[in-house]
Amino acid sequence: MGTVEKKGYCVSGEWKKSKTQKWMQVTNSSTGEVMAEVPCCTVEEVNEAIASAEAAFPSWSRMSLAKRTQFMFQWRNVLLEHLEELTLLCSKELGKNLDEAKGDILKAIEPTEFACSISYSSQGSASLQVTTGFDTATYRMPLGVVAGIVPFNFPAMIPWGWMVPLAIATGNTVVLKAASFTPLTSMRILELFYKEAGFPKGVVNLVTCSRTEAEIFLTDPRIRAVTFVGTTDVGKHIYSVAAANGKRVQAQCEAKNHALILEDCDLESTVNAIINSTFGCAGMRCMALPVCVVQESIADRFVALLKEKAQKMTIGCSYDPATKLGPVVNAKHKQSVCNWIQRGVEEGAELVLDGRDIVVPGYENGFFVGPTIFDHVKLGMSVGEREIFGPVTIVKRVKDFDEGLAIMNANPLANGSVIFTQSGYYARKFELLTDGGMVGVNVGIPVPSAYFPFSGNKDSFFGDQHVLGLDGIRFYTRAKTVTKHWYDEASKNRQVGTWEGVVER
């Protein structure tokens, strides 16, 4: 085994060697091998990144919308040109199969395409003659330096889709704290950002560090807004501290999405959707459907078919084209998922399918967890209430729609919710009454396109403007309202409130 590469941090478009004494390992999820080490940047190095973004802000923010739009078009093309390279890198460091990893990159490109419309979507409003001789207009202005704190599970989509495109298209500059588990995809994208798309130096800067060093984002007056994706406990802390220091905050937090499955559903299609949603990305996504609230009359058939299809999934190396279920991100996360499975057993849930002892020939050191199914999960069992973030499906049995909806809405997390039914009446009732922020009707992953906000509720989100869509543009801009009045220099009548010398009443 050769020497492991030590990565740096990026300020002003240049990669620098960290002076830290603490390094964090990035592993190949399928083999367990160390791919690289990244620095736990010092406070001074984080400050350096903020200073770089601050220095770049005046010229970038004053650049014309037309020029910034040209950069966004060019950036979109660069991402497409490197789609296969980025897909493979994402798959190796995270464990998503190739289709899922490609989806991660494509979901970064989609908001970039939306950002190409920034000259239209960031328009303000204006009115002539709001009062006699006076006109008023509202403009959307950039904030300044904004920070992004990134989770490990979508190393392309979240920093380079949810955060960077709308932030820079609206004229801000960015400091990213990349996820220490999966920073390599984001680092490579940033290299392309400068070398091939040709962005001005300092528009986006990147560090890797612990929460201790990142705390400066919440208090430093140079940072005007913080976008965070991660756990609810950390999200609450970020929201409370950053807001107390006068910053805008988007904190997208944990999820425990529920699917209400009624007896009139198309059972085969429903199970296929659950397989894709729950076990896709090895369950490491906040829009998975880990909890199935199933009407008792079809529960036995549902569980049997779910188990049958889950057992047929091809588990293997994430970058093998035949793989349907790859590994989880690293050894620590595998242990966490396995601990949750054991907790479910101890709480009395019925373990229908156990994925803890999966071994993939040739990849014995990979971090694999197979599909796992719990049935008869009761109220009060933590395995049915808390986010596991792995390929684990929970089945709760209910007698009817009303009991199912009540169980779903009792959960403190409300990122998304889904109903599977052929009844327009129950589908509409569900739309109206569910607490979920993103709702699906016979849709396993109810994620909207980038033109709409990613809108979690309750303890799944803290803030007032969600990521993406027009919410995202409003979050990264502030309103400036200008009222104007002009005098007629040629006229002797210089009264305020006149129009062409004639007083209007």
Steps between C-alpha positions, in 0.01 A plus 500: 500500500641839398508824692153643562450842340448788740251752362501873565244777536405756236511878535502753217495217248826351629551174691707544812674261737347504846710552813268280703620207707167321457407313182179317406490186284277458195436135419385307197167373632513176300855394588573677829823640356606854588463722193642821648541703814348845540597764753309607805573862411605738772294801605755719322449308177122527525546874555718511191218346294250755632740784423541370145125497444468848650772635268331348195152629582518864378603423142286186469185665639539800267543282193203524264226240517572419136865420574420292808242310293766423239717352774208282616440369146868417465501331840203282406685381189817418696303283744341310212836446335637343819186309593651151477819592686306662786254209510777249559669712768170552684425128483839403644509736796131474596383153393211592270461277198587659166144603413452661841837676484419634154171625640697688767694687232191562286323643803783752526460591133123556524523798744788636291264507202242678716769753598553574130161678515620731776443821300130411496450312826672764716296789362353743750187708450420859408208744484475837324308785661460336838418852601507806278844526341650218699608154379600205720698188417624204704825328400651171618854560627769244594577450868879460500690194619285192564602168656396146414535214750468176310401139594668189362210339313477724190852636440403658165132588521491675836805732478498541122124489445326626810760757604747629242291569184238734646745657744751604235248573224341759728843659559619349828830326571522170685696306759423127502575265786514174307400175672808332647367151407449586131691815400672373184210549259451857619873571480519374143197707403666810645813430293282494188320815617819702472711316240233431237210734573737789572320660794674794670722402792335488840138468387486155664742384772518161671621367834471172687488523878315395814202672659738687731671690217172542309340680796650822363242490218229560758656803667732674252338825377642447150270199454151622412315170458546131578355202314526175694395141430544238771366376831221675690702559817776675306245685286329642808835617633597663171162667466496641853860625506516637145160670528603655831796648312276654235548242224250337273477124543372205300538187712377189320504224760407137564207309356291195581275501197189284513303338220131432561411188301127438460333175404393630157858575387666329205702267721770403250572860400490613862757243612726590207483866603580415862797284395642784293432766760603317817795295379623737230824677599514239779237705680741793541268776382254721678225429245501121548179333620625297797156465664208323332167555673300214351130428521462173691288332231798488258792511745591129479509508120691827498770374738538170313541670163736764645722227647495301175611797291755619755669160506544516122696825510857471369732614779855581402776745415339836442672557164413158360224574243304194621472630859162619624594544868847624584667547839441772757757777520754366754562264791368743760171543318465124444535446872237766569249333266570156650454643849159630397402159368596342831303765685192413294537135598535594867193724482291208383450570130481194275818471292375367167827547308842559659771670294778511758702198387535578131838410348582584139763264352810694403387799705512355850626827648219708350234660717198300389161481671231302323130582479340477845128485578323539836129418534252567783682814613300657781460848644795587722758287320786738417587300189171620353538864604867596452703534182721193435644609164553151370320229296245425772123490442252533785142369469224640722157341465179707521130434455417794273595836346427707811712287733783499246495877453497556876806278545685682223421847629600406855864476391699819578675479161310601186730515202284298264197272498336275242170322446447200275135469398268496201250720684488863397304577816768365736783642289352849520426466871860391553635800308300733723570338838851352491773691684761404241659788314550301179206277419469210258196324361614160369850649479777332699740795514298825502794730428397803292707639216736790567231746390309424821619523862628198693253561780532298820286579804506471881835374635619424147558867421590822680478830316244690295625459142561147373776392264452525122226660294400859559543438874870444434534823304325696774723339762820607325382856430371798695240748390593859420205732433568828322254789467585764234379846410638729227454874466438671169806725480351703213188585690466786741255293696724284725233382742534149636217288372456658159500338159598723206426804714138407561394410849319167503229437755 
